[in-house]
Amino acid sequence: MKAGVITGTFRRATGAHGSVSFTDRAPADPETRPARGARMLAVAYTLAEILDQQDAPSRGELAKALGMSKARLSQLLDLALLAPDIQEALLFLEVPPGPDPIPERALRDVVRALDWREQRRRFARLRAGG
């Protein structure tokens, strides 16, 4: 059997669970990704679960184990205090490559409002770009 000649341009494509394949298709437009706020919210819930365990470390011990300050740990945990509909909006927010339209720092201002109605007003201003 004669070996075939390969022509064209191939590129590496990474699939689910890190599988690698090669394709001759042109790369698609830049794909969207979850917003950083969504990822940080997921981290906040994971950290809260760790702290809720019966033999859990203290906040200080957890922060030290993770290589962060207690203040940073508190900032992350505070994201779980956002109104449920804001959390949902964050979790479904897909953004293109580049800077996030809603930076995590801005979310800290939203979560400072303890009243969910005020949080919603602040979040709506963020989404509107102001």
N, CA, C and O atoms as a Tinker XYZ file with bonds, in Angstrom:
   520  protein
     1  N      0.843000   -1.181000    0.000000    73     2
     2  CA     0.000000    0.000000    0.000000    64     1     3
     3  C      0.886000    1.241000    0.000000    63     2     4     5
     4  O      1.842000    1.332000    0.770000    81     3
     5  N      0.565000    2.181000   -0.858000    73     3     6
     6  CA     1.362000    3.386000   -1.007000    64     5     7
     7  C      0.922000    4.420000    0.037000    63     6     8     9
     8  O     -0.271000    4.618000    0.268000    81     7
     9  N      1.893000    5.061000    0.651000    73     7    10
    10  CA     1.590000    6.086000    1.651000    64     9    11
    11  C      1.026000    7.315000    0.949000    63    10    12    13
    12  O      1.523000    7.728000   -0.099000    81    11
    13  N     -0.004000    7.887000    1.531000    73    11    14
    14  CA    -0.621000    9.068000    0.952000    64    13    15
    15  C      0.176000   10.323000    1.263000    63    14    16    17
    16  O      0.935000   10.371000    2.232000    81    15
    17  N     -0.003000   11.308000    0.449000    73    15    18
    18  CA     0.668000   12.585000    0.652000    64    17    19
    19  C     -0.291000   13.478000    1.433000    63    18    20    21
    20  O     -1.456000   13.638000    1.069000    81    19
    21  N      0.219000   14.043000    2.493000    73    19    22
    22  CA    -0.609000   14.928000    3.318000    64    21    23
    23  C     -0.360000   16.357000    2.864000    63    22    24    25
    24  O      0.778000   16.827000    2.847000    81    23
    25  N     -1.424000   17.032000    2.502000    73    23    26
    26  CA    -1.306000   18.425000    2.092000    64    25    27
    27  C     -2.217000   19.255000    2.971000    63    26    28    29
    28  O     -3.098000   18.713000    3.638000    81    27
    29  N     -2.021000   20.534000    2.981000    73    27    30
    30  CA    -2.870000   21.418000    3.761000    64    29    31
    31  C     -2.189000   21.838000    5.056000    63    30    32    33
    32  O     -1.076000   21.413000    5.363000    81    31
    33  N     -2.859000   22.650000    5.774000    73    31    34
    34  CA    -2.340000   23.142000    7.040000    64    33    35
    35  C     -3.132000   22.513000    8.169000    63    34    36    37
    36  O     -4.362000   22.553000    8.180000    81    35
    37  N     -2.431000   21.946000    9.097000    73    35    38
    38  CA    -3.080000   21.314000   10.237000    64    37    39
    39  C     -2.776000   22.105000   11.489000    63    38    40    41
    40  O     -1.734000   22.750000   11.603000    81    39
    41  N     -3.699000   22.043000   12.421000    73    39    42
    42  CA    -3.480000   22.693000   13.715000    64    41    43
    43  C     -3.918000   21.748000   14.810000    63    42    44    45
    44  O     -4.740000   20.856000   14.602000    81    43
    45  N     -3.358000   21.962000   15.959000    73    43    46
    46  CA    -3.663000   21.144000   17.122000    64    45    47
    47  C     -4.974000   21.634000   17.724000    63    46    48    49
    48  O     -5.181000   22.841000   17.849000    81    47
    49  N     -5.850000   20.728000   18.094000    73    47    50
    50  CA    -7.120000   21.069000   18.737000    64    49    51
    51  C     -7.231000   20.285000   20.032000    63    50    52    53
    52  O     -7.002000   19.076000   20.058000    81    51
    53  N     -7.581000   20.975000   21.102000    73    51    54
    54  CA    -7.751000   20.319000   22.394000    64    53    55
    55  C     -9.233000   20.122000   22.637000    63    54    56    57
    56  O    -10.025000   21.058000   22.527000    81    55
    57  N     -9.599000   18.895000   22.969000    73    55    58
    58  CA   -10.996000   18.570000   23.190000    64    57    59
    59  C    -11.324000   18.402000   24.665000    63    58    60    61
    60  O    -10.598000   18.866000   25.544000    81    59
    61  N    -12.420000   17.736000   24.904000    73    59    62
    62  CA   -12.880000   17.505000   26.267000    64    61    63
    63  C    -11.847000   16.696000   27.041000    63    62    64    65
    64  O    -11.193000   15.805000   26.498000    81    63
    65  N    -11.719000   17.021000   28.301000    73    63    66
    66  CA   -10.828000   16.309000   29.218000    64    65    67
    67  C     -9.385000   16.314000   28.739000    63    66    68    69
    68  O     -8.630000   15.397000   29.062000    81    67
    69  N     -8.984000   17.325000   27.976000    73    67    70
    70  CA    -7.605000   17.474000   27.541000    64    69    71
    71  C     -7.189000   16.613000   26.369000    63    70    72    73
    72  O     -6.002000   16.546000   26.051000    81    71
    73  N     -8.131000   15.953000   25.715000    73    71    74
    74  CA    -7.763000   15.126000   24.567000    64    73    75
    75  C     -7.232000   16.023000   23.446000    63    74    76    77
    76  O     -7.685000   17.153000   23.267000    81    75
    77  N     -6.274000   15.497000   22.705000    73    75    78
    78  CA    -5.636000   16.272000   21.644000    64    77    79
    79  C     -5.912000   15.597000   20.309000    63    78    80    81
    80  O     -5.818000   14.376000   20.181000    81    79
    81  N     -6.250000   16.406000   19.324000    73    79    82
    82  CA    -6.411000   15.903000   17.962000    64    81    83
    83  C     -5.859000   16.962000   17.014000    63    82    84    85
    84  O     -5.516000   18.069000   17.430000    81    83
    85  N     -5.781000   16.612000   15.759000    73    83    86
    86  CA    -5.301000   17.542000   14.754000    64    85    87
    87  C     -6.372000   17.685000   13.693000    63    86    88    89
    88  O     -7.033000   16.714000   13.323000    81    87
    89  N     -6.537000   18.902000   13.208000    73    87    90
    90  CA    -7.586000   19.170000   12.247000    64    89    91
    91  C     -7.080000   20.116000   11.172000    63    90    92    93
    92  O     -6.122000   20.861000   11.381000    81    91
    93  N     -7.731000   20.076000   10.029000    73    91    94
    94  CA    -7.374000   21.000000    8.962000    64    93    95
    95  C     -8.368000   22.163000    8.875000    63    94    96    97
    96  O     -8.258000   23.023000    8.001000    81    95
    97  N     -9.331000   22.176000    9.789000    73    95    98
    98  CA   -10.306000   23.274000    9.815000    64    97    99
    99  C     -9.665000   24.534000   10.384000    63    98   100   101
   100  O     -8.806000   24.469000   11.264000    81    99
   101  N    -10.088000   25.659000    9.877000    73    99   102
   102  CA    -9.590000   26.935000   10.383000    64   101   103
   103  C    -10.110000   27.144000   11.804000    63   102   104   105
   104  O    -11.215000   26.707000   12.126000    81   103
   105  N     -9.336000   27.799000   12.646000    73   103   106
   106  CA    -9.810000   28.035000   14.007000    64   105   107
   107  C    -11.055000   28.919000   13.997000    63   106   108   109
   108  O    -11.176000   29.837000   13.186000    81   107
   109  N    -11.952000   28.632000   14.889000    73   107   110
   110  CA   -13.180000   29.421000   15.004000    64   109   111
   111  C    -12.839000   30.785000   15.597000    63   110   112   113
   112  O    -11.736000   31.012000   16.092000    81   111
   113  N    -13.803000   31.671000   15.533000    73   111   114
   114  CA   -13.622000   32.960000   16.194000    64   113   115
   115  C    -13.323000   32.706000   17.661000    63   114   116   117
   116  O    -13.669000   31.650000   18.191000    81   115
   117  N    -12.683000   33.666000   18.323000    73   115   118
   118  CA   -12.370000   33.457000   19.744000    64   117   119
   119  C    -13.629000   33.044000   20.517000    63   118   120   121
   120  O    -14.683000   33.672000   20.417000    81   119
   121  N    -13.480000   32.005000   21.260000    73   119   122
   122  CA   -14.614000   31.495000   22.009000    64   121   123
   123  C    -14.812000   32.305000   23.284000    63   122   124   125
   124  O    -13.892000   32.954000   23.781000    81   123
   125  N    -16.011000   32.251000   23.787000    73   123   126
   126  CA   -16.279000   32.933000   25.042000    64   125   127
   127  C    -15.853000   32.048000   26.203000    63   126   128   129
   128  O    -15.617000   30.851000   26.043000    81   127
   129  N    -15.764000   32.653000   27.346000    73   127   130
   130  CA   -15.381000   31.942000   28.562000    64   129   131
   131  C    -16.228000   32.469000   29.702000    63   130   132   133
   132  O    -16.800000   33.555000   29.601000    81   131
   133  N    -16.315000   31.710000   30.791000    73   131   134
   134  CA   -17.047000   32.232000   31.948000    64   133   135
   135  C    -16.347000   33.473000   32.493000    63   134   136   137
   136  O    -15.120000   33.567000   32.465000    81   135
   137  N    -17.118000   34.397000   32.975000    73   135   138
   138  CA   -16.546000   35.608000   33.565000    64   137   139
   139  C    -15.750000   35.246000   34.810000    63   138   140   141
   140  O    -16.050000   34.259000   35.483000    81   139
   141  N    -14.745000   36.040000   35.111000    73   139   142
   142  CA   -13.924000   35.794000   36.302000    64   141   143
   143  C    -14.785000   35.810000   37.562000    63   142   144   145
   144  O    -14.551000   35.027000   38.483000    81   143
   145  N    -15.771000   36.688000   37.607000    73   143   146
   146  CA   -16.656000   36.737000   38.769000    64   145   147
   147  C    -17.365000   35.410000   38.995000    63   146   148   149
   148  O    -17.580000   35.008000   40.139000    81   147
   149  N    -17.729000   34.728000   37.915000    73   147   150
   150  CA   -18.378000   33.417000   38.024000    64   149   151
   151  C    -17.410000   32.395000   38.600000    63   150   152   153
   152  O    -17.778000   31.591000   39.457000    81   151
   153  N    -16.174000   32.432000   38.123000    73   151   154
   154  CA   -15.179000   31.487000   38.646000    64   153   155
   155  C    -14.897000   31.760000   40.120000    63   154   156   157
   156  O    -14.757000   30.827000   40.912000    81   155
   157  N    -14.813000   33.031000   40.485000    73   155   158
   158  CA   -14.549000   33.380000   41.884000    64   157   159
   159  C    -15.734000   33.013000   42.783000    63   158   160   161
   160  O    -15.546000   32.644000   43.942000    81   159
   161  N    -16.939000   33.114000   42.251000    73   159   162
   162  CA   -18.126000   32.705000   42.999000    64   161   163
   163  C    -18.093000   31.204000   43.268000    63   162   164   165
   164  O    -18.428000   30.755000   44.364000    81   163
   165  N    -17.691000   30.439000   42.274000    73   163   166
   166  CA   -17.563000   28.985000   42.454000    64   165   167
   167  C    -16.501000   28.672000   43.508000    63   166   168   169
   168  O    -16.688000   27.776000   44.331000    81   167
   169  N    -15.399000   29.399000   43.485000    73   167   170
   170  CA   -14.350000   29.216000   44.495000    64   169   171
   171  C    -14.901000   29.557000   45.875000    63   170   172   173
   172  O    -14.620000   28.858000   46.849000    81   171
   173  N    -15.679000   30.623000   45.958000    73   171   174
   174  CA   -16.247000   31.036000   47.247000    64   173   175
   175  C    -17.103000   29.924000   47.849000    63   174   176   177
   176  O    -17.006000   29.642000   49.043000    81   175
   177  N    -17.927000   29.302000   47.036000    73   175   178
   178  CA   -18.775000   28.226000   47.552000    64   177   179
   179  C    -17.945000   27.005000   47.954000    63   178   180   181
   180  O    -18.277000   26.327000   48.928000    81   179
   181  N    -16.890000   26.724000   47.228000    73   179   182
   182  CA   -16.018000   25.609000   47.590000    64   181   183
   183  C    -15.336000   25.883000   48.924000    63   182   184   185
   184  O    -15.265000   25.002000   49.781000    81   183
   185  N    -14.837000   27.099000   49.101000    73   183   186
   186  CA   -14.190000   27.459000   50.365000    64   185   187
   187  C    -15.180000   27.438000   51.521000    63   186   188   189
   188  O    -14.843000   27.009000   52.624000    81   187
   189  N    -16.398000   27.901000   51.267000    73   187   190
   190  CA   -17.423000   27.883000   52.315000    64   189   191
   191  C    -17.742000   26.447000   52.734000    63   190   192   193
   192  O    -17.954000   26.176000   53.916000    81   191
   193  N    -17.775000   25.534000   51.769000    73   191   194
   194  CA   -18.015000   24.124000   52.106000    64   193   195
   195  C    -16.901000   23.574000   52.985000    63   194   196   197
   196  O    -17.158000   22.827000   53.929000    81   195
   197  N    -15.673000   23.942000   52.676000    73   195   198
   198  CA   -14.539000   23.486000   53.490000    64   197   199
   199  C    -14.682000   24.005000   54.915000    63   198   200   201
   200  O    -14.478000   23.264000   55.876000    81   199
   201  N    -15.034000   25.280000   55.045000    73   199   202
   202  CA   -15.158000   25.882000   56.374000    64   201   203
   203  C    -16.354000   25.349000   57.151000    63   202   204   205
   204  O    -16.366000   25.412000   58.381000    81   203
   205  N    -17.356000   24.826000   56.457000    73   203   206
   206  CA   -18.554000   24.293000   57.118000    64   205   207
   207  C    -18.386000   22.869000   57.632000    63   206   208   209
   208  O    -19.238000   22.374000   58.370000    81   207
   209  N    -17.303000   22.210000   57.252000    73   207   210
   210  CA   -17.090000   20.845000   57.714000    64   209   211
   211  C    -16.822000   20.830000   59.214000    63   210   212   213
   212  O    -16.350000   21.812000   59.786000    81   211
   213  N    -17.131000   19.711000   59.830000    73   211   214
   214  CA   -17.013000   19.611000   61.279000    64   213   215
   215  C    -15.581000   19.830000   61.775000    63   214   216   217
   216  O    -15.374000   20.535000   62.763000    81   215
   217  N    -14.614000   19.246000   61.114000    73   215   218
   218  CA   -13.217000   19.386000   61.533000    64   217   219
   219  C    -12.475000   20.388000   60.650000    63   218   220   221
   220  O    -11.311000   20.186000   60.304000    81   219
   221  N    -13.163000   21.462000   60.294000    73   219   222
   222  CA   -12.634000   22.447000   59.346000    64   221   223
   223  C    -11.534000   23.289000   59.988000    63   222   224   225
   224  O    -11.511000   23.494000   61.202000    81   223
   225  N    -10.637000   23.763000   59.153000    73   223   226
   226  CA    -9.639000   24.710000   59.660000    64   225   227
   227  C    -10.307000   26.058000   59.925000    63   226   228   229
   228  O    -11.409000   26.323000   59.445000    81   227
   229  N     -9.634000   26.892000   60.683000    73   227   230
   230  CA   -10.143000   28.249000   60.881000    64   229   231
   231  C     -9.931000   29.025000   59.590000    63   230   232   233
   232  O     -9.232000   28.564000   58.687000    81   231
   233  N    -10.535000   30.202000   59.506000    73   231   234
   234  CA   -10.338000   31.027000   58.303000    64   233   235
   235  C     -8.864000   31.373000   58.129000    63   234   236   237
   236  O     -8.338000   31.356000   57.016000    81   235
   237  N     -8.209000   31.686000   59.233000    73   235   238
   238  CA    -6.787000   32.020000   59.169000    64   237   239
   239  C     -5.946000   30.852000   58.688000    63   238   240   241
   240  O     -5.046000   31.028000   57.868000    81   239
   241  N     -6.234000   29.657000   59.194000    73   239   242
   242  CA    -5.494000   28.463000   58.767000    64   241   243
   243  C     -5.731000   28.165000   57.290000    63   242   244   245
   244  O     -4.803000   27.807000   56.565000    81   243
   245  N     -6.983000   28.316000   56.850000    73   243   246
   246  CA    -7.304000   28.060000   55.449000    64   245   247
   247  C     -6.604000   29.068000   54.546000    63   246   248   249
   248  O     -6.034000   28.705000   53.518000    81   247
   249  N     -6.652000   30.331000   54.939000    73   247   250
   250  CA    -5.987000   31.368000   54.144000    64   249   251
   251  C     -4.493000   31.079000   54.030000    63   250   252   253
   252  O     -3.915000   31.183000   52.948000    81   251
   253  N     -3.877000   30.719000   55.143000    73   251   254
   254  CA    -2.440000   30.425000   55.129000    64   253   255
   255  C     -2.147000   29.212000   54.243000    63   254   256   257
   256  O     -1.184000   29.221000   53.476000    81   255
   257  N     -2.978000   28.167000   54.347000    73   255   258
   258  CA    -2.776000   26.966000   53.534000    64   257   259
   259  C     -2.908000   27.270000   52.045000    63   258   260   261
   260  O     -2.244000   26.642000   51.220000    81   259
   261  N     -3.757000   28.225000   51.701000    73   259   262
   262  CA    -3.971000   28.590000   50.301000    64   261   263
   263  C     -3.019000   29.678000   49.815000    63   262   264   265
   264  O     -3.026000   30.040000   48.638000    81   263
   265  N     -2.204000   30.195000   50.728000    73   263   266
   266  CA    -1.247000   31.231000   50.345000    64   265   267
   267  C     -1.888000   32.571000   50.078000    63   266   268   269
   268  O     -1.427000   33.326000   49.222000    81   267
   269  N     -2.960000   32.876000   50.813000    73   267   270
   270  CA    -3.618000   34.168000   50.642000    64   269   271
   271  C     -3.828000   34.800000   52.006000    63   270   272   273
   272  O     -3.700000   34.135000   53.034000    81   271
   273  N     -4.144000   36.055000   52.012000    73   271   274
   274  CA    -4.407000   36.742000   53.270000    64   273   275
   275  C     -5.825000   36.433000   53.745000    63   274   276   277
   276  O     -6.675000   35.992000   52.971000    81   275
   277  N     -6.056000   36.673000   55.023000    73   275   278
   278  CA    -7.411000   36.474000   55.562000    64   277   279
   279  C     -8.382000   37.454000   54.902000    63   278   280   281
   280  O     -9.551000   37.133000   54.690000    81   279
   281  N     -7.883000   38.661000   54.578000    73   279   282
   282  CA    -8.740000   39.652000   53.915000    64   281   283
   283  C     -9.179000   39.152000   52.540000    63   282   284   285
   284  O    -10.339000   39.306000   52.160000    81   283
   285  N     -8.246000   38.553000   51.797000    73   283   286
   286  CA    -8.594000   38.037000   50.463000    64   285   287
   287  C     -9.592000   36.892000   50.565000    63   286   288   289
   288  O    -10.522000   36.798000   49.764000    81   287
   289  N     -9.395000   36.020000   51.557000    73   287   290
   290  CA   -10.344000   34.932000   51.783000    64   289   291
   291  C    -11.730000   35.500000   52.074000    63   290   292   293
   292  O    -12.731000   34.997000   51.563000    81   291
   293  N    -11.786000   36.537000   52.888000    73   291   294
   294  CA   -13.081000   37.162000   53.205000    64   293   295
   295  C    -13.717000   37.779000   51.966000    63   294   296   297
   296  O    -14.931000   37.698000   51.781000    81   295
   297  N    -12.894000   38.397000   51.116000    73   295   298
   298  CA   -13.432000   38.975000   49.875000    64   297   299
   299  C    -14.092000   37.902000   49.023000    63   298   300   301
   300  O    -15.172000   38.113000   48.473000    81   299
   301  N    -13.442000   36.761000   48.918000    73   299   302
   302  CA   -14.005000   35.671000   48.119000    64   301   303
   303  C    -15.289000   35.142000   48.750000    63   302   304   305
   304  O    -16.291000   34.952000   48.060000    81   303
   305  N    -15.259000   34.906000   50.053000    73   303   306
   306  CA   -16.436000   34.363000   50.736000    64   305   307
   307  C    -17.617000   35.326000   50.675000    63   306   308   309
   308  O    -18.770000   34.898000   50.650000    81   307
   309  N    -17.330000   36.621000   50.651000    73   307   310
   310  CA   -18.404000   37.630000   50.581000    64   309   311
   311  C    -19.217000   37.523000   49.295000    63   310   312   313
   312  O    -20.379000   37.928000   49.270000    81   311
   313  N    -18.628000   36.984000   48.228000    73   311   314
   314  CA   -19.369000   36.864000   46.965000    64   313   315
   315  C    -20.610000   35.985000   47.120000    63   314   316   317
   316  O    -21.580000   36.144000   46.378000    81   315
   317  N    -20.583000   35.068000   48.073000    73   315   318
   318  CA   -21.745000   34.210000   48.314000    64   317   319
   319  C    -22.894000   34.988000   48.952000    63   318   320   321
   320  O    -24.001000   34.463000   49.075000    81   319
   321  N    -22.643000   36.237000   49.360000    73   319   322
   322  CA   -23.689000   37.078000   49.947000    64   321   323
   323  C    -24.447000   37.897000   48.900000    63   322   324   325
   324  O    -25.361000   38.653000   49.232000    81   323
   325  N    -24.062000   37.740000   47.646000    73   323   326
   326  CA   -24.798000   38.434000   46.582000    64   325   327
   327  C    -26.209000   37.868000   46.469000    63   326   328   329
   328  O    -26.446000   36.702000   46.785000    81   327
   329  N    -27.132000   38.691000   46.023000    73   327   330
   330  CA   -28.513000   38.244000   45.805000    64   329   331
   331  C    -28.502000   37.044000   44.851000    63   330   332   333
   332  O    -27.693000   37.000000   43.923000    81   331
   333  N    -29.387000   36.080000   45.072000    73   331   334
   334  CA   -29.387000   34.869000   44.234000    64   333   335
   335  C    -29.490000   35.142000   42.739000    63   334   336   337
   336  O    -28.835000   34.462000   41.949000    81   335
   337  N    -30.292000   36.115000   42.335000    73   335   338
   338  CA   -30.424000   36.385000   40.906000    64   337   339
   339  C    -29.148000   37.005000   40.329000    63   338   340   341
   340  O    -28.853000   36.823000   39.147000    81   339
   341  N    -28.398000   37.728000   41.145000    73   339   342
   342  CA   -27.113000   38.269000   40.685000    64   341   343
   343  C    -26.119000   37.129000   40.524000    63   342   344   345
   344  O    -25.371000   37.079000   39.547000    81   343
   345  N    -26.115000   36.212000   41.489000    73   343   346
   346  CA   -25.233000   35.051000   41.382000    64   345   347
   347  C    -25.543000   34.266000   40.112000    63   346   348   349
   348  O    -24.633000   33.841000   39.401000    81   347
   349  N    -26.808000   34.079000   39.835000    73   347   350
   350  CA   -27.205000   33.340000   38.635000    64   349   351
   351  C    -26.745000   34.070000   37.378000    63   350   352   353
   352  O    -26.233000   33.450000   36.447000    81   351
   353  N    -26.930000   35.390000   37.356000    73   351   354
   354  CA   -26.500000   36.170000   36.193000    64   353   355
   355  C    -24.993000   36.047000   35.994000    63   354   356   357
   356  O    -24.519000   35.932000   34.863000    81   355
   357  N    -24.242000   36.072000   37.092000    73   355   358
   358  CA   -22.789000   35.920000   36.997000    64   357   359
   359  C    -22.411000   34.548000   36.460000    63   358   360   361
   360  O    -21.531000   34.426000   35.608000    81   359
   361  N    -23.083000   33.513000   36.964000    73   359   362
   362  CA   -22.740000   32.159000   36.568000    64   361   363
   363  C    -22.995000   31.898000   35.089000    63   362   364   365
   364  O    -22.331000   31.057000   34.483000    81   363
   365  N    -23.940000   32.603000   34.511000    73   363   366
   366  CA   -24.248000   32.420000   33.097000    64   365   367
   367  C    -23.598000   33.477000   32.206000    63   366   368   369
   368  O    -23.810000   33.481000   30.994000    81   367
   369  N    -22.816000   34.366000   32.794000    73   367   370
   370  CA   -22.184000   35.439000   32.027000    64   369   371
   371  C    -20.974000   34.888000   31.273000    63   370   372   373
   372  O    -19.998000   34.454000   31.885000    81   371
   373  N    -21.045000   34.910000   29.958000    73   371   374
   374  CA   -19.953000   34.477000   29.086000    64   373   375
   375  C    -19.328000   35.729000   28.482000    63   374   376   377
   376  O    -20.030000   36.628000   28.019000    81   375
   377  N    -18.012000   35.772000   28.494000    73   375   378
   378  CA   -17.315000   36.947000   27.982000    64   377   379
   379  C    -16.288000   36.520000   26.941000    63   378   380   381
   380  O    -15.772000   35.404000   27.005000    81   379
   381  N    -15.984000   37.398000   25.979000    73   379   382
   382  CA   -14.946000   37.085000   24.996000    64   381   383
   383  C    -13.572000   37.235000   25.645000    63   382   384   385
   384  O    -13.464000   37.782000   26.743000    81   383
   385  N    -12.530000   36.758000   24.983000    73   383   386
   386  CA   -11.184000   36.948000   25.531000    64   385   387
   387  C    -10.917000   38.429000   25.769000    63   386   388   389
   388  O    -11.431000   39.288000   25.054000    81   387
   389  N    -10.119000   38.709000   26.767000    73   387   390
   390  CA    -9.808000   40.089000   27.111000    64   389   391
   391  C    -10.335000   40.416000   28.489000    63   390   392   393
   392  O    -10.722000   39.522000   29.241000    81   391
   393  N    -10.353000   41.681000   28.819000    73   391   394
   394  CA   -10.801000   42.073000   30.160000    64   393   395
   395  C    -12.292000   41.800000   30.362000    63   394   396   397
   396  O    -13.099000   41.918000   29.439000    81   395
   397  N    -12.625000   41.437000   31.585000    73   395   398
   398  CA   -14.029000   41.179000   31.918000    64   397   399
   399  C    -14.805000   42.489000   31.967000    63   398   400   401
   400  O    -14.275000   43.499000   32.429000    81   399
   401  N    -16.053000   42.490000   31.499000    73   399   402
   402  CA   -16.861000   43.710000   31.562000    64   401   403
   403  C    -17.262000   44.057000   32.999000    63   402   404   405
   404  O    -17.557000   45.214000   33.301000    81   403
   405  N    -17.273000   43.057000   33.881000    73   403   406
   406  CA   -17.606000   43.289000   35.292000    64   405   407
   407  C    -16.447000   42.764000   36.128000    63   406   408   409
   408  O    -16.395000   41.573000   36.436000    81   407
   409  N    -15.517000   43.642000   36.496000    73   407   410
   410  CA   -14.371000   43.186000   37.284000    64   409   411
   411  C    -14.788000   42.749000   38.687000    63   410   412   413
   412  O    -15.775000   43.228000   39.247000    81   411
   413  N    -14.010000   41.833000   39.226000    73   411   414
   414  CA   -14.311000   41.338000   40.576000    64   413   415
   415  C    -14.302000   42.480000   41.589000    63   414   416   417
   416  O    -15.119000   42.489000   42.510000    81   415
   417  N    -13.415000   43.419000   41.439000    73   415   418
   418  CA   -13.346000   44.558000   42.364000    64   417   419
   419  C    -14.679000   45.311000   42.400000    63   418   420   421
   420  O    -15.117000   45.752000   43.462000    81   419
   421  N    -15.314000   45.454000   41.245000    73   419   422
   422  CA   -16.608000   46.136000   41.194000    64   421   423
   423  C    -17.680000   45.314000   41.907000    63   422   424   425
   424  O    -18.606000   45.876000   42.491000    81   423
   425  N    -17.559000   43.988000   41.862000    73   423   426
   426  CA   -18.529000   43.145000   42.569000    64   425   427
   427  C    -18.431000   43.338000   44.079000    63   426   428   429
   428  O    -19.420000   43.180000   44.795000    81   427
   429  N    -17.236000   43.680000   44.561000    73   427   430
   430  CA   -17.077000   43.935000   45.998000    64   429   431
   431  C    -17.923000   45.122000   46.434000    63   430   432   433
   432  O    -18.460000   45.138000   47.542000    81   431
   433  N    -18.039000   46.124000   45.550000    73   431   434
   434  CA   -18.902000   47.262000   45.875000    64   433   435
   435  C    -20.364000   46.832000   45.913000    63   434   436   437
   436  O    -21.135000   47.322000   46.739000    81   435
   437  N    -20.745000   45.930000   45.034000    73   435   438
   438  CA   -22.129000   45.443000   45.012000    64   437   439
   439  C    -22.439000   44.688000   46.293000    63   438   440   441
   440  O    -23.496000   44.886000   46.892000    81   439
   441  N    -21.521000   43.819000   46.719000    73   439   442
   442  CA   -21.777000   42.968000   47.881000    64   441   443
   443  C    -21.735000   43.765000   49.192000    63   442   444   445
   444  O    -22.253000   43.305000   50.209000    81   443
   445  N    -21.123000   44.953000   49.173000    73   443   446
   446  CA   -21.114000   45.784000   50.384000    64   445   447
   447  C    -22.524000   46.206000   50.792000    63   446   448   449
   448  O    -22.792000   46.441000   51.970000    81   447
   449  N    -23.408000   46.297000   49.825000    73   447   450
   450  CA   -24.803000   46.627000   50.129000    64   449   451
   451  C    -25.456000   45.363000   50.679000    63   450   452   453
   452  O    -25.514000   44.343000   49.993000    81   451
   453  N    -25.939000   45.429000   51.894000    73   451   454
   454  CA   -26.539000   44.251000   52.509000    64   453   455
   455  C    -27.950000   43.990000   52.002000    63   454   456   457
   456  O    -28.427000   42.856000   52.033000    81   455
   457  N    -28.614000   45.038000   51.538000    73   455   458
   458  CA   -29.966000   44.909000   51.013000    64   457   459
   459  C    -29.907000   44.433000   49.566000    63   458   460   461
   460  O    -29.240000   45.045000   48.732000    81   459
   461  N    -30.597000   43.352000   49.275000    73   459   462
   462  CA   -30.540000   42.790000   47.926000    64   461   463
   463  C    -31.085000   43.743000   46.877000    63   462   464   465
   464  O    -30.626000   43.721000   45.736000    81   463
   465  N    -32.063000   44.589000   47.235000    73   463   466
   466  CA   -32.571000   45.557000   46.250000    64   465   467
   467  C    -31.467000   46.526000   45.837000    63   466   468   469
   468  O    -31.319000   46.854000   44.660000    81   467
   469  N    -30.692000   46.978000   46.829000    73   467   470
   470  CA   -29.576000   47.879000   46.523000    64   469   471
   471  C    -28.501000   47.155000   45.729000    63   470   472   473
   472  O    -27.903000   47.739000   44.825000    81   471
   473  N    -28.245000   45.892000   46.053000    73   471   474
   474  CA   -27.289000   45.113000   45.271000    64   473   475
   475  C    -27.736000   45.047000   43.809000    63   474   476   477
   476  O    -26.927000   45.193000   42.893000    81   475
   477  N    -29.038000   44.825000   43.608000    73   475   478
   478  CA   -29.556000   44.730000   42.236000    64   477   479
   479  C    -29.376000   46.053000   41.490000    63   478   480   481
   480  O    -29.048000   46.058000   40.304000    81   479
   481  N    -29.589000   47.164000   42.178000    73   479   482
   482  CA   -29.406000   48.471000   41.537000    64   481   483
   483  C    -27.934000   48.660000   41.134000    63   482   484   485
   484  O    -27.633000   49.082000   40.018000    81   483
   485  N    -27.034000   48.340000   42.062000    73   483   486
   486  CA   -25.606000   48.499000   41.779000    64   485   487
   487  C    -25.160000   47.570000   40.642000    63   486   488   489
   488  O    -24.373000   47.966000   39.783000    81   487
   489  N    -25.668000   46.337000   40.648000    73   487   490
   490  CA   -25.290000   45.386000   39.606000    64   489   491
   491  C    -25.830000   45.831000   38.254000    63   490   492   493
   492  O    -25.148000   45.695000   37.238000    81   491
   493  N    -27.051000   46.362000   38.233000    73   491   494
   494  CA   -27.626000   46.861000   36.975000    64   493   495
   495  C    -26.789000   47.995000   36.420000    63   494   496   497
   496  O    -26.593000   48.081000   35.208000    81   495
   497  N    -26.283000   48.880000   37.298000    73   495   498
   498  CA   -25.396000   49.957000   36.841000    64   497   499
   499  C    -24.113000   49.397000   36.244000    63   498   500   501
   500  O    -23.619000   49.892000   35.231000    81   499
   501  N    -23.576000   48.354000   36.884000    73   499   502
   502  CA   -22.366000   47.711000   36.351000    64   501   503
   503  C    -22.609000   47.136000   34.961000    63   502   504   505
   504  O    -21.804000   47.327000   34.049000    81   503
   505  N    -23.720000   46.436000   34.810000    73   503   506
   506  CA   -24.027000   45.788000   33.517000    64   505   507
   507  C    -24.257000   46.827000   32.434000    63   506   508   509
   508  O    -23.976000   46.589000   31.259000    81   507
   509  N    -24.772000   47.986000   32.842000    73   507   510
   510  CA   -25.021000   49.054000   31.868000    64   509   511
   511  C    -23.735000   49.802000   31.507000    63   510   512   513
   512  O    -23.717000   50.642000   30.607000    81   511
   513  N    -22.665000   49.477000   32.230000    73   511   514
   514  CA   -21.385000   50.096000   31.927000    64   513   515
   515  C    -21.117000   51.382000   32.674000    63   514   516   517
   516  O    -20.255000   52.167000   32.280000    81   515
   517  N    -21.846000   51.602000   33.743000    73   515   518
   518  CA   -21.639000   52.852000   34.468000    64   517   519
   519  C    -21.543000   52.604000   35.878000    63   518   520
   520  O    -21.367000   53.540000   36.659000    81   519
